[in-house]
């Protein structure tokens, strides 16, 4: 069945299958013939997320593309199951906090739950690492949520997202944080002190969380256009997520991925190393707040 508007899971599955085909050195024509599909266009629709692939049919791709990695196979079968709009789904964060989630943030939540690694540049403490008081101040200051109920619900969602760092096979998080985030008094001095102390706690507690501070003294840098997130998955290429004021953009083309990967490499080299960053966070918490 062809779908004009593919959901995020079909897009991820299609990109992953395209990546497998490319790595196997097969053209669209060759792969379509070996998969017994109705021509190149049928395979193209699958790779662009516009045609569903059942979990059973995915097994044929494994055989043709000679995918032997069990973890990748399991991940792609999971994507195929989730991609079906008629499949029964477990309760995820989107379902649990639907009232506070504004599209297309729902897509981002689903990607975050699937991701194995997130590399990000931000000018505020990222949502996964926010304390409740800091999160509330951010949500109120954004003016995106109007009622007290919406604000409370979204703050609870922010707190629940922390589970990504504590689950089995936790999300590996690498944050390049603008030094301005340590100095901007979100919620006031007391909230900021608690937030910075919490950052220190998380980094010391979880080896899969890394924070680097980009000093203000570095001046202009490769991410002057704003925050972004590079999400990696068990199979298939990564996705760049950019959040302008009124929408969320998901960038999946090779040229976009290359640009943001290059930017991250520059930011990492210009930022303080992890140990120096941790010392700076401690010093600012102690001396400024």
C-alpha positions as CSV (number, residue, x, y, z in Angstrom):
1,X,0.0,0.0,0.0
2,X,1.3,3.4,-1.0
3,X,1.1,6.4,1.4
4,X,1.3,10.0,0.3
5,X,2.5,11.2,3.7
6,X,4.9,8.7,5.2
7,X,5.2,8.6,9.0
8,X,8.6,8.9,10.7
9,X,9.0,5.1,11.1
10,X,8.5,4.4,7.4
11,X,11.0,7.1,6.5
12,X,13.5,5.6,8.9
13,X,12.9,2.1,7.6
14,X,13.2,3.3,4.0
15,X,16.4,5.2,4.6
16,X,17.9,2.2,6.4
17,X,17.0,-0.2,3.5
18,X,18.5,2.3,1.0
19,X,21.7,2.4,3.0
20,X,21.8,-1.5,3.0
21,X,21.3,-1.5,-0.8
22,X,24.1,1.0,-1.3
23,X,26.5,-0.9,0.9
24,X,25.7,-4.0,-0.9
25,X,26.7,-2.3,-4.2
26,X,23.3,-2.9,-5.9
27,X,21.4,-0.5,-8.2
28,X,17.7,0.1,-7.8
29,X,17.1,-2.0,-10.9
30,X,19.2,-4.9,-9.6
31,X,17.8,-4.9,-6.1
32,X,14.2,-4.6,-7.3
33,X,14.6,-7.7,-9.6
34,X,16.2,-9.8,-6.8
35,X,13.5,-8.7,-4.4
36,X,10.8,-9.6,-7.0
37,X,9.3,-6.2,-6.8
38,X,7.3,-4.5,-9.5
39,X,10.2,-2.5,-10.9
40,X,12.5,0.3,-9.7
41,X,9.6,2.6,-8.8
42,X,8.3,0.1,-6.3
43,X,11.6,-0.1,-4.5
44,X,12.0,3.7,-4.7
45,X,8.7,4.2,-3.0
46,X,9.8,1.9,-0.2
47,X,13.1,3.7,0.2
48,X,11.3,7.1,0.4
49,X,8.9,5.8,3.0
50,X,5.8,5.9,0.7
51,X,5.1,2.2,0.7
52,X,4.7,0.0,3.7
53,X,6.9,-3.1,4.2
54,X,5.6,-5.8,6.4
55,X,8.0,-7.4,9.0
56,X,7.9,-10.6,7.1
57,X,8.8,-8.9,3.8
58,X,11.8,-7.2,5.5
59,X,13.4,-10.6,5.9
60,X,13.7,-10.7,2.1
61,X,15.8,-7.6,2.2
62,X,18.2,-9.1,4.7
63,X,18.7,-12.0,2.4
64,X,19.3,-10.0,-0.8
65,X,21.5,-7.4,1.0
66,X,23.3,-10.1,3.0
67,X,22.6,-8.5,6.3
68,X,23.8,-10.9,9.0
69,X,24.0,-8.6,12.1
70,X,21.2,-9.8,14.4
71,X,20.9,-6.4,16.3
72,X,20.4,-4.5,13.0
73,X,17.9,-7.1,11.9
74,X,15.9,-6.8,15.1
75,X,15.9,-3.0,14.8
76,X,14.6,-3.0,11.2
77,X,11.9,-5.6,12.1
78,X,10.9,-3.3,15.0
79,X,10.7,-0.3,12.6
80,X,8.6,-2.3,10.1
81,X,6.1,-3.2,12.9
82,X,5.9,0.4,14.1
83,X,5.5,1.7,10.6
84,X,2.2,0.1,10.1
85,X,-0.6,2.5,11.1
86,X,-2.9,-0.4,11.8
87,X,-0.4,-2.2,14.2
88,X,-1.1,-2.1,17.9
89,X,1.4,0.1,19.6
90,X,2.5,0.2,23.2
91,X,2.1,3.4,25.1
92,X,4.9,5.8,24.3
93,X,5.7,9.3,25.5
94,X,3.7,10.8,22.6
95,X,0.5,8.8,23.6
96,X,1.0,9.6,27.3
97,X,1.5,13.3,26.9
98,X,-0.5,14.0,23.7
99,X,-2.1,17.1,25.2
100,X,1.2,19.0,25.5
101,X,2.9,17.8,22.3
102,X,2.7,20.1,19.3
103,X,3.4,18.5,16.0
104,X,6.1,17.9,14.6
105,X,7.7,17.5,18.1
106,X,5.9,14.1,18.2
107,X,8.2,12.9,15.4
108,X,11.2,14.1,17.4
109,X,10.1,12.1,20.5
110,X,9.7,9.0,18.4
111,X,13.2,9.4,16.9
112,X,14.7,10.1,20.4
113,X,13.2,6.8,21.6
114,X,14.7,4.9,18.7
115,X,18.1,6.6,18.7
116,X,21.3,5.1,20.1
117,X,23.3,8.3,20.2
118,X,22.5,12.0,20.2
119,X,25.1,14.7,19.4
120,X,23.8,18.2,19.9
121,X,24.8,21.9,20.0
122,X,22.5,24.1,22.2
123,X,22.5,27.5,23.9
124,X,20.3,26.4,26.8
125,X,20.6,23.2,28.9
126,X,19.1,20.5,26.7
127,X,15.7,19.0,27.6
128,X,17.2,15.6,28.6
129,X,19.4,17.3,31.3
130,X,17.0,19.9,32.7
131,X,15.9,20.0,36.3
132,X,12.1,20.4,36.8
133,X,12.4,24.1,37.9
134,X,14.7,24.9,35.0
135,X,12.3,23.1,32.6
136,X,9.3,25.0,34.0
137,X,11.1,28.4,33.5
138,X,12.1,27.5,29.9
139,X,8.5,26.3,29.1
140,X,7.0,29.4,30.6
141,X,9.5,31.7,28.9
142,X,9.0,30.2,25.5
143,X,5.3,31.3,25.4
144,X,4.4,28.2,23.4
145,X,2.1,26.8,26.1
146,X,-0.7,29.0,27.4
147,X,-2.6,27.2,30.1
148,X,-1.2,26.0,33.5
149,X,-2.3,22.5,32.5
150,X,-0.3,22.5,29.3
151,X,2.7,23.8,31.1
152,X,2.5,21.2,33.8
153,X,2.0,18.4,31.3
154,X,5.0,19.5,29.2
155,X,7.2,19.8,32.2
156,X,6.3,16.3,33.2
157,X,7.1,15.1,29.7
158,X,10.6,16.8,30.0
159,X,11.2,14.9,33.2
160,X,10.0,11.6,31.7
161,X,12.4,12.0,28.7
162,X,15.3,11.4,31.1
163,X,14.4,7.7,30.9
164,X,16.3,7.6,27.6
165,X,19.5,7.9,29.7
166,X,18.6,5.2,32.2
167,X,17.0,2.6,30.0
168,X,18.5,-0.7,28.9
169,X,21.0,0.2,26.1
170,X,20.8,3.9,27.1
171,X,21.0,6.8,24.7
172,X,24.6,8.1,24.4
173,X,24.4,11.9,24.7
174,X,27.2,14.3,23.6
175,X,26.4,17.9,24.3
176,X,28.3,21.0,23.0
177,X,26.9,23.6,25.3
178,X,27.4,27.3,24.7
179,X,28.9,29.0,27.8
180,X,26.1,31.5,27.7
181,X,23.8,28.7,29.0
182,X,25.8,28.8,32.3
183,X,25.4,32.5,32.7
184,X,21.8,33.2,31.5
185,X,19.7,33.2,34.7
186,X,16.8,31.0,33.7
187,X,14.5,30.9,36.7
188,X,16.9,32.9,38.9
189,X,20.1,32.2,40.8
190,X,18.7,29.4,43.0
191,X,17.3,27.5,40.0
192,X,20.6,28.0,38.0
193,X,22.7,26.7,40.9
194,X,20.6,23.6,41.2
195,X,20.7,23.1,37.4
196,X,24.5,23.3,37.1
197,X,25.0,21.0,40.1
198,X,22.7,18.6,38.4
199,X,24.7,18.7,35.2
200,X,27.8,17.8,37.2
201,X,25.9,14.9,38.9
202,X,24.7,13.4,35.6
203,X,28.1,13.5,33.9
204,X,29.7,11.9,37.0
205,X,26.9,9.3,37.3
206,X,26.6,8.3,33.6
207,X,29.7,7.6,31.5
208,X,27.5,7.7,28.3
209,X,26.8,11.4,28.9
210,X,29.5,14.0,27.8
211,X,29.3,17.7,28.0
212,X,31.7,20.2,26.4
213,X,31.4,23.9,27.0
214,X,32.0,26.2,24.1
215,X,33.6,29.3,25.6
216,X,32.3,32.8,24.8
217,X,35.8,33.8,24.1
218,X,35.9,31.6,21.0
219,X,33.7,34.2,19.2
220,X,32.0,33.1,16.0
221,X,31.7,29.4,15.4
222,X,30.3,26.8,12.9
223,X,26.8,26.8,14.5
224,X,26.0,30.5,14.5
225,X,22.7,29.6,12.8
226,X,21.4,27.9,16.0
227,X,20.9,24.7,17.9
228,X,20.7,21.3,16.2
229,X,20.7,17.6,17.0
230,X,22.3,14.7,15.2
231,X,20.6,11.5,16.0
232,X,22.2,8.1,15.3
233,X,20.4,4.7,15.0
234,X,21.1,1.0,15.2
235,X,20.6,0.8,11.4
236,X,20.5,3.3,8.6
237,X,21.9,6.8,8.4
238,X,21.6,9.5,11.1
239,X,19.1,12.4,11.0
240,X,19.7,16.1,11.7
241,X,17.0,17.9,13.7
242,X,16.8,21.7,13.5
243,X,14.2,23.7,15.4
244,X,13.3,27.1,14.0
245,X,10.7,29.0,16.0
246,X,7.6,27.7,14.2
247,X,8.5,24.2,13.1
248,X,11.0,21.3,13.3
249,X,13.0,20.3,10.3
250,X,14.3,16.7,9.8
251,X,17.3,16.7,7.4
252,X,18.2,13.3,5.9
253,X,20.1,14.1,2.7
254,X,23.8,13.2,2.6
255,X,24.8,16.8,1.8
256,X,23.0,18.1,4.9
257,X,24.3,15.3,7.2
258,X,27.9,16.1,6.0
259,X,27.5,19.8,6.7
260,X,26.3,19.2,10.3
261,X,28.8,16.4,11.0
262,X,31.6,18.8,9.9
263,X,30.1,21.5,12.2
264,X,30.1,19.2,15.1
265,X,33.7,18.3,14.5
266,X,34.7,21.9,14.5
267,X,32.7,22.6,17.7
268,X,34.2,19.7,19.5
269,X,37.7,20.9,18.7
270,X,36.9,24.5,19.7
271,X,35.1,23.6,23.0
272,X,36.8,22.8,26.3
273,X,37.5,19.1,26.8
274,X,35.1,17.2,29.1
275,X,37.2,17.5,32.2
276,X,37.8,21.3,31.8
277,X,34.1,21.7,31.0
278,X,33.1,20.0,34.2
279,X,35.5,22.2,36.3
280,X,34.0,25.3,34.7
281,X,30.4,24.2,35.4
282,X,31.4,23.6,39.1
283,X,33.2,27.0,39.3
284,X,30.2,28.9,37.8
285,X,27.8,27.2,40.2
286,X,29.9,28.0,43.2
287,X,31.1,31.5,42.3
288,X,28.2,33.0,40.4
289,X,25.2,31.4,42.1
